[in-house]
Amino acid sequence: NRSVAGEILQAATQRLAAELSQRAPLSVQGTKVSIQAVLDHLGSTRDGKKEVVGELDRLVAAVYESEDLQEGLRALSEQRAPNFKGH
């Protein structure tokens, strides 16, 4: 979390987008769904909560079973940048 002056907003946004593009795609997707679930839960609409929880469970399982998780762990232990593929 941070705020930036309007004149550097475009550059800061591009830096953040570049950083996010280097993250594991399944984890990014799971994060987006998780954030939306929290916002829905905190908001006045809680309809479909079981569906949201089920979707979160499926996303977490997909991440833990993914090749990207294995690649991320290997890259961490080998002290190199990961090469995520979205699987």
Buried (B, 14 or more C-beta within 10 A) or exposed (E): EEEEEEEEEEEEEEEEEEEEEEBBBBBBBBBEBBEEBEEBEEEEEEEEEEEBEEBBEEBBEBBEEBEBBEBBEEBEEEEEEBEBEEE
